[in-house]
Amino acid sequence: MESRAPVIHEPPRVGHWFGLALVGFILSWITYQLLTNPGFEWAIVWRYMVDPGVLAGVVTTLELTALVMLIGMAVGMVVAAMRMSGDRLLGLCAHGFIWFFRGTPVLVQLVFWYNLAALFPELSLGIPFGGPKFYEISATVAISSFTAAMLGLGLNEGAYMAEIIRAGLLSVDRGQTEASKALGHTPWQSFRVVILPQAMRAIVPPTGNQVIGMLKYTSIASVVALGELMHSVELIYSRTFETMPLLIVAALWYLILVSALSVVQHFIEKRYARGSGSSALAMV
C-alpha cells in the first residue's frame, strides 16, 4: 500500500491581499482626484504644453544637458587618466578636483560662476603677474547665465564621471591586457579593441543614469535666470498665477524627456551587453 505525502495547506496570504487592496484604493483615489478635482485645470495644462515659451525652455534644457554631459565626460576622462597614471602629483591633483567638486553643493558652484565678476571683473589672456595682456573681456559678458550653468554643472559632473570611468576601466581583468600584448597589439590597440569594449559595459549604465539625472538637475539653473524649462514655467505662472497647472506642465515634460532617454539608454546598454559572456579577445 502506497503512503501518501501529507497535504500541507498554506495559510491565507492576508498580507498579500491587504497590500493589493491598499494599492487599489490609493490608485482609485488618485484617479478620482485627477478626473474630478478642478484645481488641476487640465484645459490650461494642455494649452501650455505647446506654448512657445515652454517649448523654448524644453529646447534649452536639452541643449544644456547635452553640453554639460559632454564637458563632464571630457573632464572625467582626463581626471580618471590622471588618477590611474601612477604619477603621485597627477593623482593628488585628480583627488583634489574630485574632493572639491563632489564636496560642495552644485548650487553653490553654479552661483559662484554666475557671480565670477565680483572676483575677476575682467577676464584676460596674456602673461600673468602683471605682464602684457593680449585679449581682455568683461566677466559679465563672458559669463552669461547659460555659461555659468554649463560650467557649474559640467565641472561638477566631471568629478562623478571620473569615478565612473575609472571604475569601468578597473573592472577589466589585467589578464586581458597581457593577452592582447602577447598578440602583438600596441597599447592603443589593446585599449581600443580589448579594454574599452569591456569597460563600456560597466560605464554605460551609470552614465545613462547621470544623463537622466542631469536632465532633471538642469532645473536648478533657474536660480541664475536661465530660460530652461523650469524657469520658463516660473515666468508664466508668476504672470498668470496659474501655478499648479504650469507645474504639471513642467512635470509632464520632464516625464516625457526622461522616458525617451530611458528608451535610448536601454538600447545602448543592450548593444554593449551583446556577447558579454564571450571573451573580449574574440573581437580582435
N, C-alpha and C positions, 0 to 999 in steps of 0.2 A: 504494500500500500504506500503510495507516494505521499510524502509530507508536503504540505503547502506552507509557503512562506507567510508569516503573519502580515496581515494588511495594516499598513500604517496610515492613519488618517491625519493629513496635515491640518494644523489649526487654521481657522479662518484668518485670512490676511486682512485684519481690521485696519492696520496702519496704511496698507496699500489703497484700500477703498476710501479711507478718510482723506488721504492725500489727493486722490482723483476728484473727490467731491469738493475739496477746498480749492483746487486749481480750477475746476469748472465754475465754481461760484465767483472766483476772482475774475476769470475771463468774461463771464457773463456780465459782471458789474462794469468792467472796463468797456465792453461793447455797448452796454446800455448808456453809459456816460458819453461815449463818442457819438452816439446817434441822437441823443436827446438833450444833452447839455448845450444851451445856446451860447455859453461862453467860448466855445471852440470857434464859432463863427467860420464855418468851413467855406462859405462863399468868398469871404475875404482871403482865406488861405489859398484857395485855387487861383484867385486873381493875382496874388502877389508871387505865386510860384514862377510865373513867367514875366514878372516885372523887369524892365531893362536894368534897373539899378541892382536888383538881386542877381540877375544873370551875370552882370559885370563883376559882382562880388564872387560868384562861383568861379569865373574865369581867373580872377586874381588869386583865389585860393589854390586852384590847380597849378598856376604858374609858380606861386611861391613854394608850394610843396615840392614840385619838380626841381627847382633851383636849390632849395635847401638840401634835398636828398643828394643832389649831385655834389654840392660842397661837402656835405657830411661824408659821402663815400670817398671823395678825393682826399680829404683831410684824414679820414680814418685809415686809408691805405698807407699814407705816409707815416702816420703815428704808429700804426701796427708794425710797419717795417722797422722803424726806429727801435721799438721795444724788442723786436726779435733779432736785431742786428748783432747783439753781443757786445756792442760798444757801451761802456758804462755811462759816458756823457750823454750819448743819444738816448739811452734807456732812461736816464734821470730826467731829461727834458720831456720825453714822452710821458713818464709818470706824472710829472708836474702839470702837463697840459690836461691829462685825464682827471687828475685830482682837482684842479681848479674848476674846469667846466662841468664836471659832474657834481661838484660840491657846492656850487652856488645856484640859486634858482634861475631858471631860464628867463623868467620875467625881469629879474634884476639885470641880467646880461642884455636883454633887448632894450630896456630903458636906458642903460648905460650907453649903448651905441647911439641911441637916438639923441642923447644929450652930450655927445662927444665934444661938441663945440665949446662946452664950458671948460674943458681941459685944454683943447687944441683948437683955437678959433680958426687957424689956417693950417691946411694940410699941404705939405710941400715935399718936393723931390729934389735932393741935392746932397751936398757934402755936410754931414752932421757937425754938431758942436761949433756953430757959428760960421760955417763955410758958405759958399755961394749957393743960391737956390736956382735950379733950372726950371722948375714948374711949381706953381702955387695956386691953390683953390680954397675958397671958403668952406669950412667944415659943414656949415648949414646947407650949402649947395650940394656937396659931395655925399653927405649922409642924409638921404631922404627917408621917408617912412618905410618905403619898400627896401631900401638898402639896409636900414637898421634892423628890420625884421629878418632879412636874408642873412646878415652877419650873425645876429644874436641867436637865431635858431640853427643856422648852418654849423657854426663852430661848436655849439652845444651838441648837436647831432654827431659831429665828427668824433667827439670823445666816446660816445656809445658805439659808433660804427667801428672804431679802432679795436675795441674789445671783441666785438662780434667777428670781425675779420681775423683777428689773432686767434680766437678760439677755433674758428673754422680751419685755419691752416694747421694748428696744433692737433686737430682731430685726425689728420692724415698720418698714418704709421710711417716712421722713418725708413722702414724696410722698403717702402715703395720708391723712395728717392734713391736708395742704394741700388735697387734692381734696375731703375732707369739709367743710372750711371753705368752699370755693368753692360747695358745695351749700347753704350757709346753716345748717349744723349748729352748735349750741353746743359748747363744749369737752367737756361731759359727754356729749352725744350722740355726738360723734366718738370719745370713749374707749370708750363702751359698745357702739356699733354697729360701729365700724371697727377700732379698735386692739386692744381686749381679745379679740375672737374670734380674731384672727390671732396675738396673743401667747400665747393659751392653747395653741396647737399646740406652742409651744416650752416652755411652763411645765408642761403636764400630764405628759409622760413623766418628767422628773426628779423632779417632785413625787410621782408614783406610786412611784418608786424610794425616795424618802425615807420614804414611809409604810411600805413593806415593811421598809426598814432599821430604822425606829423600832420596829416591832413586835418585832423581834429585840433591839433595843437596850434595850428595857424590862427585859431580864433583869438589867441591872446595878443596877436598883433593889432587888435582893435584899440589897445591902450596907447598906441603911437599913431592913431588916426589913419591906419592903412585901410583902404577900401576893400578889404576881403569880405567874405560872406557875412560874418557876424557883424562887422561894422556897418555894412550896407543895410542890414536889417535894423540895427540900432538907429541909424539915421532916419529910417522911415517911421518907426514907431515913436520916436521922440517928437515927430511932427504930427502924426495922426493919432497917437495914444492908443493904437491897436496892438498892445504889447503881446498878448497871448497868441493871436493869430500869426504875428510875424515871427515869434519864437518857434511856433510849429513849422512855419516855412523853413526856417534855418535847420531845424531838426530833420525834416524830411529830405532836404537837400544833402545834408551830411550822411543820412542813411543811404540815399541813392549812390553817392560817390563812394562810400565805404563798401557797399555791396559790389559795385563794379570793380573796385580794386581787389576785393576778396576773390572774385572770379578769376581775375588775371593772376593773382598770387597762386591760386590752386593749379592753374595750367603750367605756370613756371615751375612750381615745386614738382609737379608730375613729370615734367620734362627732365629735370635734373635727377629725379629719383629713378629714372629709367636705367635698368641694368645695374642697380646698386648692389645686387648680390654677386656680380661678376668682378673679376679682377680688373683694376684700373689699367694694367698693362695691356689688356685686350684692346684698348683704344689706340695703342701706338701704331 
